[in-house]
Amino acid sequence: MTLQEQLEPYKAIYSPLMLENFLDYWEESNQKGKQKWQLEKTWEIGRRLKRWKRQQDQWDYEKSQRNTLKKVEEMPRENRGNRIDEGFTKLFG
């Protein structure tokens, strides 16, 4: 059974883009013509997809955080405020 065929039951669960990225990664062949997924000692497609999704979500979250920080760093200094605890100091300082 091909990897593409193994993914059929999961098409309703995961996005087409995620499944395409999964296929791109795992269908890579070595010099002997074996695909990466065929070289694994164990292969349970459901668990692999679940982990792939979890890691993708984490990577997307980290990427969004980096982009937010980048936007703050690109702001002119006078628009950023002095310190993160500035409001606390004004209230209780």
MIVO-86177 format. One record per residue: residue number from 0; residue in one letter; x, y, z of N, C-alpha, C in turn. Coordinates in nm, 2 decimals. Each point is the difference from the previous one (the first is absolute). Example, Ala and Ser with C-alpha at 12.3 -4.5 7.8 and 13.67 -1.06 7.14 Angstrom:
2
SITE    nr   rest   n_east   n_north     n_up   ca_east   ca_north    ca_up   c_east   c_north     c_up
SITE     0      A     1.32     -0.57     0.78     -0.09       0.12     0.00     0.09      0.12     0.00
SITE     1      S    -0.04      0.11    -0.07      0.09       0.11     0.00    -0.08      0.11     0.08
//
This chain:
93
SITE    nr   rest   n_east   n_north     n_up   ca_east   ca_north    ca_up   c_east   c_north     c_up
SITE     0      M     0.08     -0.12     0.00     -0.08       0.12     0.00     0.09      0.12     0.00
SITE     1      T    -0.03      0.10    -0.09      0.08       0.12     0.00    -0.04      0.09     0.11
SITE     2      L     0.09      0.10     0.02     -0.02       0.10     0.11    -0.13      0.08    -0.03
SITE     3      Q    -0.01      0.03    -0.13     -0.12       0.08    -0.05    -0.13     -0.08     0.04
SITE     4      E     0.00     -0.13    -0.02     -0.12      -0.08     0.03    -0.02      0.00     0.15
SITE     5      Q     0.10     -0.01     0.08     -0.01       0.00     0.14    -0.06      0.13     0.06
SITE     6      L     0.02      0.11    -0.07     -0.06       0.13     0.04    -0.14      0.02    -0.03
SITE     7      E    -0.06     -0.08    -0.08     -0.14       0.02    -0.04    -0.10      0.01     0.11
SITE     8      P     0.01     -0.08     0.11     -0.10       0.01     0.11     0.02      0.13     0.08
SITE     9      Y     0.11      0.07    -0.02      0.03       0.12     0.08    -0.03      0.13    -0.07
SITE    10      K    -0.04     -0.01    -0.13     -0.03       0.12    -0.07    -0.11      0.09     0.05
SITE    11      A    -0.09     -0.06     0.08     -0.11       0.07     0.06     0.04      0.07     0.13
SITE    12      I     0.12     -0.05     0.05      0.04       0.05     0.14     0.11      0.11    -0.01
SITE    13      Y     0.09     -0.01    -0.10      0.11       0.09    -0.01    -0.01      0.08    -0.13
SITE    14      S     0.06      0.12     0.01      0.00       0.09    -0.12     0.08     -0.06    -0.12
SITE    15      P    -0.05      0.03    -0.12      0.08      -0.04    -0.12     0.14      0.04     0.01
SITE    16      L     0.03      0.12     0.04      0.13       0.06     0.01     0.09     -0.08     0.09
SITE    17      M    -0.06     -0.04     0.12      0.08      -0.07     0.09     0.03     -0.14    -0.05
SITE    18      L    -0.09     -0.07    -0.06      0.02      -0.13    -0.06     0.10      0.01    -0.12
SITE    19      E     0.00      0.10    -0.07      0.09       0.02    -0.11     0.14      0.01     0.05
SITE    20      N     0.02      0.08     0.11      0.13       0.02     0.06     0.05     -0.13     0.06
SITE    21      F    -0.09     -0.07     0.06      0.03      -0.14     0.06     0.05     -0.09    -0.11
SITE    22      L    -0.07      0.00    -0.11      0.04      -0.09    -0.11     0.14      0.04    -0.06
SITE    23      D     0.01      0.13    -0.02      0.13       0.05    -0.05     0.12     -0.04     0.08
SITE    24      Y    -0.02      0.00     0.13      0.11      -0.04     0.09     0.02     -0.15     0.00
SITE    25      W    -0.11     -0.08     0.02      0.02      -0.15     0.02     0.01     -0.07    -0.13
SITE    26      E    -0.03      0.05    -0.12      0.02      -0.07    -0.12     0.14      0.02    -0.06
SITE    27      E     0.08      0.07     0.06      0.14       0.02    -0.05     0.07     -0.14    -0.01
SITE    28      S     0.06     -0.02    -0.11      0.06      -0.13    -0.03     0.15      0.00     0.03
SITE    29      N     0.06     -0.11     0.04      0.14      -0.01     0.01     0.06     -0.05    -0.13
SITE    30      Q     0.13     -0.03    -0.01      0.07      -0.04    -0.12    -0.05     -0.14    -0.05
SITE    31      K    -0.05     -0.08     0.09     -0.05      -0.13    -0.03    -0.15      0.00    -0.04
SITE    32      G    -0.06      0.11     0.00     -0.14       0.02    -0.04    -0.10     -0.02     0.11
SITE    33      K     0.04     -0.02     0.12     -0.09      -0.02     0.12    -0.04      0.14     0.05
SITE    34      Q    -0.12      0.02     0.03     -0.05       0.13     0.05     0.03      0.00     0.15
SITE    35      K     0.01      0.13     0.05      0.03       0.02     0.14    -0.09     -0.08     0.09
SITE    36      W    -0.13      0.00    -0.02     -0.09      -0.07     0.09     0.02     -0.15     0.00
SITE    37      Q     0.05     -0.05    -0.11      0.02      -0.15    -0.01     0.13     -0.04     0.08
SITE    38      L     0.08      0.09     0.03      0.13      -0.03     0.07    -0.02      0.01     0.15
SITE    39      E    -0.12      0.04     0.05     -0.03       0.01     0.14    -0.02     -0.14     0.06
SITE    40      K     0.05     -0.01     0.12     -0.01      -0.13     0.07    -0.15     -0.03     0.03
SITE    41      T    -0.07      0.10     0.04     -0.15      -0.01     0.02    -0.07      0.11    -0.07
SITE    42      W    -0.12     -0.03    -0.05     -0.08       0.10    -0.07    -0.15     -0.01     0.03
SITE    43      E    -0.05      0.10     0.07     -0.14       0.00     0.03    -0.05      0.14    -0.05
SITE    44      I    -0.06      0.00    -0.11     -0.03       0.13    -0.07    -0.08      0.09     0.09
SITE    45      G    -0.10     -0.05     0.07     -0.08       0.09     0.09     0.08      0.07     0.10
SITE    46      R     0.09     -0.07     0.06      0.09       0.06     0.10     0.09      0.10    -0.06
SITE    47      R     0.06     -0.03    -0.12      0.09       0.09    -0.07    -0.07      0.13    -0.03
SITE    48      L    -0.12     -0.01    -0.05     -0.08       0.12    -0.04    -0.03      0.09     0.12
SITE    49      K    -0.04     -0.07     0.11     -0.03       0.07     0.13     0.12      0.08     0.04
SITE    50      R     0.11     -0.06     0.00      0.13       0.07     0.05     0.03      0.11    -0.10
SITE    51      W    -0.01     -0.03    -0.13      0.03       0.10    -0.10    -0.08      0.13     0.02
SITE    52      K    -0.13     -0.02     0.03     -0.10       0.11     0.02     0.04      0.08     0.13
SITE    53      R     0.03     -0.08     0.10      0.04       0.07     0.13     0.13      0.08    -0.02
SITE    54      Q     0.10     -0.05    -0.07      0.12       0.07    -0.02    -0.02      0.12    -0.09
SITE    55      Q    -0.09     -0.01    -0.10     -0.03       0.11    -0.09    -0.07      0.11     0.07
SITE    56      D    -0.09     -0.04     0.09     -0.07       0.11     0.08     0.10      0.07     0.09
SITE    57      Q     0.09     -0.07     0.06      0.10       0.06     0.09     0.09      0.09    -0.08
SITE    58      W     0.04     -0.05    -0.12      0.09       0.09    -0.09    -0.08      0.12    -0.04
SITE    59      D    -0.12     -0.01    -0.04     -0.08       0.12    -0.04    -0.02      0.10     0.11
SITE    60      Y    -0.02     -0.05     0.13     -0.01       0.09     0.11     0.13      0.07     0.03
SITE    61      E     0.11     -0.07    -0.01      0.14       0.06     0.02     0.03      0.10    -0.11
SITE    62      K    -0.04     -0.03    -0.12      0.02       0.09    -0.11    -0.08      0.13     0.02
SITE    63      S    -0.13     -0.01     0.05     -0.08       0.11     0.02     0.06      0.09     0.11
SITE    64      Q     0.06     -0.06     0.11      0.06       0.07     0.10     0.12      0.08    -0.04
SITE    65      R     0.08     -0.07    -0.09      0.12       0.07    -0.05    -0.04      0.11    -0.09
SITE    66      N    -0.10     -0.01    -0.08     -0.05       0.11    -0.08    -0.05      0.12     0.08
SITE    67      T    -0.07     -0.03     0.11     -0.04       0.10     0.09     0.11      0.08     0.06
SITE    68      L     0.10     -0.08     0.05      0.12       0.07     0.06     0.08      0.08    -0.10
SITE    69      K     0.00     -0.05    -0.13      0.07       0.07    -0.10    -0.07      0.14    -0.03
SITE    70      K    -0.13      0.00     0.00     -0.08       0.12    -0.02     0.03      0.10     0.11
SITE    71      V     0.00     -0.05     0.13      0.03       0.09     0.11     0.14      0.06    -0.01
SITE    72      E     0.10     -0.08    -0.04      0.14       0.04    -0.01     0.01      0.11    -0.11
SITE    73      E    -0.09     -0.01    -0.11      0.01       0.09    -0.11    -0.07      0.13     0.03
SITE    74      M    -0.08      0.01     0.11     -0.06       0.12     0.04     0.10      0.10     0.05
SITE    75      P    -0.03      0.13    -0.03      0.09       0.10     0.06     0.00     -0.01     0.15
SITE    76      R     0.11      0.03     0.06      0.02      -0.02     0.14    -0.11      0.08     0.08
SITE    77      E    -0.03      0.12    -0.04     -0.10       0.08     0.08    -0.14     -0.06     0.00
SITE    78      N    -0.03     -0.09    -0.10     -0.13      -0.06     0.00    -0.01     -0.13     0.08
SITE    79      R     0.11     -0.05     0.05      0.00      -0.12     0.07    -0.02      0.01     0.15
SITE    80      G     0.02      0.11     0.06     -0.01       0.01     0.15     0.14     -0.03     0.05
SITE    81      N     0.02      0.03     0.13      0.13      -0.02     0.06     0.02     -0.14     0.05
SITE    82      R    -0.09     -0.05     0.08      0.02      -0.13     0.05    -0.13     -0.08     0.00
SITE    83      I     0.01     -0.13     0.01     -0.12      -0.08     0.00    -0.08      0.02     0.13
SITE    84      D     0.07      0.03     0.11     -0.07       0.02     0.13    -0.03      0.15     0.03
SITE    85      E     0.01      0.08    -0.10     -0.03       0.14     0.01    -0.13      0.03     0.07
SITE    86      G    -0.11     -0.06    -0.05     -0.13       0.02     0.06    -0.01     -0.04     0.15
SITE    87      F     0.07     -0.11     0.03      0.00      -0.05     0.14     0.07      0.10     0.09
SITE    88      T     0.11      0.06    -0.05      0.08       0.09     0.08    -0.09      0.13     0.03
SITE    89      K    -0.07      0.04    -0.10     -0.09       0.12     0.01    -0.10     -0.02     0.11
SITE    90      L    -0.06     -0.12     0.00     -0.11      -0.03     0.10     0.05     -0.03     0.14
SITE    91      F     0.11     -0.07     0.01      0.05      -0.05     0.13     0.14      0.05     0.04
SITE    92      G     0.06      0.08    -0.08      0.14       0.04     0.02     0.02      0.10     0.10
//
